[in-house]
Amino acid sequence: MDLGLKDRVYIITGATRGLGNAVARELVDDGAKVVVTGREEKTTAEAAAALGPNAVGVAADNADPEAAGRLIAAAHEHFGGFDGILVSVGGPTPGFVADNTDEQWTAAFESVFLGAVRLARAAAESLREGGVIGFVLSGSVHEPIPGLSISNGLRPGLAGFAKSLSDELGPRGIRVVGVLPARIDTDRVRELDGLSADPAATRTAHESRIPLRRYGRPEEFGRAAAFLLSPAASYLTGVMLPVDGGMRHGF
């Protein structure tokens, strides 16, 4: 299936590794061009180089109020504009309600929530009809995940913001979508699931709760997100797509 991605341009934040990087890889492999971001100059440059000549790296922190303007400027400078943005950011500090401090909540709000809002607002001002704004969220949008209280508090609110934005931008032909990962085999999930301690036993215990009985692969998540960002999904907006191996129970 041709997703219509050739020569389209996307900004992908948090793309030096993990899910953001997997999406950037799928987009580039299908002919798109990408501006990828990460907090550190060195790792961002390395990630862009690994993606090839159709990728440019810009060191940026989603929490920085100036980040959105810099990323959009980079897309115009290197590729003449952009067709969409995917806002991805590392997960907030894990912990239970009694554990997380005000400082942790504030830092996560600035990065996970307000940073995403700023990026989406700035993109909405620049995108033309046919553009798309995407968010990498979490299965916690629908069901809280034990031990991730901050994520449980912020992700559903951001999904609500995304839905509101889709209603507002729909008449302009701009789509807004979300992707909800569960257990995708990334460094963060391995850490959260304790796979470093007793990998085989721990993995088996978690996989037994997944209907497909396995962790998802980053490239599987990347392909799902790339489809949502592509012209092939031109009549999909305001949707939150679970990429979770069937863990969400309900429609």
Secondary structure, 3 states (H helix, E strand, C coil): CCCCCCCCEEEECCCCCHHHHHHHHHHHHCCCEEEEEECCHHHHHHHHHHHCCCEEEEECCCCCCCHHHHHHHHHHHHHCCCCEEEECCCCCCCECCCCCCHHHHHHHHHHHHHHHHHHHHHHHHHCCCCCEEEEECCHHHCCCCCCEHHHHHHHHHHHHHHHHHHHHHHHHCCEEEEEEECCECCHHHHHHCCCCCCHHHHHHHHHCCCCCCCCECHHHHHHHHHHHHCHHHCCCCCEEEEECCCCCCCC
